[in-house]
Amino acid sequence: MLLELRQLRIQPGQQLLLEDVSWQQFENILAELGEHRAARISYSHGFLEIMVPLPEHEKAKEIIGDLVKILLESRQIAFESLGSTTLKSDRMVQGVEADACFYIQNQAAVIGKNRLDLSIDPPPDLAIEIDLTSRTQLDNYQILGVPELWRYGKQGLKMNVLENGKYVESNFSPTFPGIPIIELINQYVQQSQVSGRTQAIQAFRNWLRDNI
């Protein structure tokens, strides 16, 4: 007997890993899951992971995304924020949904686009993942050619920058040169968990006003 996806119940914080999933099956699963869902997906060479994030995951995602937007706007940098848009390429047999992604240098290339195909479209300039638990996601972004990947976990923010097709860990962001991104993200995410989002965002705006 074959199970259908609608019969599966994945609890927040848990993952389901499926093997030997063809590209067409992956596309069918995406269509069946739909766009309005809590689950996140990651696909790489036949391995499909479906994950349902915890509430604290969503809070961190929102505050970090807001901090990035405020920073870009404060520097008058044009960008497109595509949230958890599915990033996929049948040519590279990869698919992943970031917690947040930003087109900055390539923002003009995706204006007005509701769906992306990284076989022809450029990858986002910056992708953000919260509590990275998948064993394939780092490879996904590397193969898809995402220049900069931020991962926020229990130990704080880590940044990976693409160099010669491979990710290397970096303390500095090419997107925001001269700005202590790791220190700022860690500080204001932690502050949001103590004093709330509004106070953390205002404190961050004050820091930008005084330092940038």
C-alpha positions in Angstrom: 0.0 0.0 0.0 1.4 3.4 -1.0 1.1 6.3 1.5 0.1 9.8 0.4 1.8 12.9 1.8 -1.5 14.1 3.3 -1.5 11.0 5.5 1.9 12.0 7.1 2.1 14.1 10.3 5.4 15.7 11.0 5.7 17.3 14.4 7.4 20.7 14.7 11.2 20.3 15.1 11.1 16.9 13.4 12.3 15.8 9.9 11.2 13.2 7.4 14.0 11.9 5.1 13.0 10.1 1.9 15.5 8.3 -0.4 15.5 7.5 -4.1 13.1 10.4 -5.0 13.2 11.3 -8.6 13.2 14.9 -9.9 9.6 14.4 -11.2 8.5 12.9 -7.8 10.1 15.9 -6.1 8.2 18.3 -8.4 5.0 16.4 -7.7 5.6 16.5 -3.9 6.1 20.3 -4.1 2.8 20.6 -6.0 1.0 18.4 -3.5 2.4 20.3 -0.5 1.5 23.6 -2.0 2.9 27.0 -1.3 1.0 27.8 1.9 2.6 25.4 4.4 4.7 25.3 7.5 7.1 22.6 6.2 10.4 23.3 4.5 12.0 21.1 1.9 15.5 20.2 0.9 16.3 18.0 -2.1 19.7 16.8 -3.4 20.4 13.9 -5.8 17.5 11.7 -4.8 17.4 12.6 -1.1 14.4 14.6 0.0 14.1 16.1 3.5 10.8 17.6 4.8 11.1 19.6 8.1 8.6 21.5 10.2 10.3 24.3 12.2 9.7 25.1 15.8 8.2 28.5 16.9 11.6 29.8 18.1 12.9 29.0 14.7 10.3 31.3 13.1 11.0 34.1 15.6 14.8 34.1 14.8 14.0 33.9 11.1 11.8 37.0 11.3 14.1 39.1 13.4 17.2 38.4 11.3 15.4 39.0 8.1 14.2 42.4 9.5 17.7 43.3 10.6 19.0 42.6 7.1 16.3 44.7 5.5 16.9 47.6 7.8 20.6 47.5 7.1 20.1 47.4 3.4 17.6 50.2 3.5 19.8 52.3 5.7 22.6 52.1 3.1 20.2 52.7 0.3 20.9 49.4 -1.4 18.3 48.1 -3.7 17.2 44.5 -3.0 14.5 42.0 -3.5 13.5 39.8 -0.5 12.1 36.4 -1.6 11.6 34.8 1.8 11.3 31.0 1.6 11.0 30.8 -2.2 11.9 27.3 -3.5 15.4 27.5 -5.1 15.7 24.6 -7.5 17.6 23.5 -10.6 16.8 20.3 -12.5 20.1 20.6 -14.3 22.0 20.5 -10.9 19.4 18.1 -9.3 19.0 20.4 -6.3 16.2 22.1 -4.5 16.0 24.0 -1.2 13.9 26.5 0.7 15.9 29.0 2.7 14.4 30.6 5.7 15.1 33.9 4.0 16.9 34.9 0.9 17.9 38.2 -0.7 18.7 39.3 -4.2 21.0 42.3 -3.9 23.6 42.6 -6.7 21.2 40.5 -8.9 18.0 42.2 -7.7 17.1 43.6 -11.1 17.1 40.0 -12.6 14.2 38.8 -10.4 11.9 41.8 -10.2 8.4 40.7 -11.0 9.3 37.0 -10.9 7.0 34.7 -8.8 8.9 31.5 -9.6 12.6 30.8 -9.9 14.6 28.3 -11.9 18.2 28.4 -11.0 19.1 26.6 -14.2 18.5 29.9 -15.9 18.0 32.5 -13.1 20.8 33.7 -10.9 20.9 32.4 -7.3 20.2 34.8 -4.4 23.2 36.8 -3.2 22.4 35.9 0.4 20.6 33.0 2.0 19.8 32.6 5.7 19.1 29.4 7.5 18.0 29.0 11.1 19.2 26.0 13.2 20.6 24.1 10.2 19.8 20.4 10.8 19.8 18.9 7.4 22.9 17.1 6.2 22.3 18.2 2.6 21.4 21.8 2.9 24.9 23.2 2.9 25.7 21.2 -0.2 22.4 22.5 -1.8 23.5 26.1 -1.5 27.1 25.4 -2.6 26.0 23.5 -5.7 23.4 26.1 -6.6 26.1 28.8 -6.3 24.7 31.0 -3.6 27.6 33.4 -2.8 26.8 33.9 0.9 25.1 31.7 3.4 24.3 32.7 7.0 23.4 29.9 9.5 22.0 30.9 12.9 22.0 28.2 15.6 22.4 27.7 19.3 26.0 28.9 19.1 25.1 32.1 17.2 25.7 33.2 13.6 28.1 31.5 11.3 28.8 32.8 7.8 29.9 30.8 4.8 31.3 32.6 1.7 31.7 30.8 -1.7 35.3 30.7 -2.9 36.2 28.8 -6.0 33.0 26.8 -5.8 33.4 25.8 -2.1 32.2 27.4 1.1 34.7 28.7 3.6 33.7 30.0 7.0 34.2 33.8 7.3 34.0 36.4 10.0 33.2 39.1 7.5 30.3 39.5 5.1 31.1 40.6 1.5 27.6 42.0 1.3 28.2 44.3 4.3 31.9 45.1 4.3 33.2 46.8 7.4 30.2 46.0 9.5 30.5 43.5 12.4 27.6 41.3 11.2 28.1 38.3 13.5 28.4 40.5 16.6 25.3 42.6 15.6 23.1 39.6 14.7 23.9 37.7 17.8 23.4 40.8 20.0 20.0 41.9 18.7 18.5 38.4 18.2 19.4 37.7 21.9 18.0 41.1 22.9 14.7 40.4 21.0 14.4 37.2 23.1 14.7 39.2 26.3 13.0 42.6 25.7 11.0 41.8 22.6 11.3 42.5 18.9 10.3 46.2 19.0 13.0 47.2 21.5 15.6 45.2 19.7 14.8 46.7 16.3 14.9 50.3 17.8 18.2 49.6 19.5 19.6 48.3 16.1 18.3 51.5 14.4 20.1 53.5 17.0 23.3 51.6 16.5 23.1 52.2 12.8 22.5 56.0 13.3 25.4 56.3 15.6 27.9 54.1 13.7 27.1 54.0 10.0 
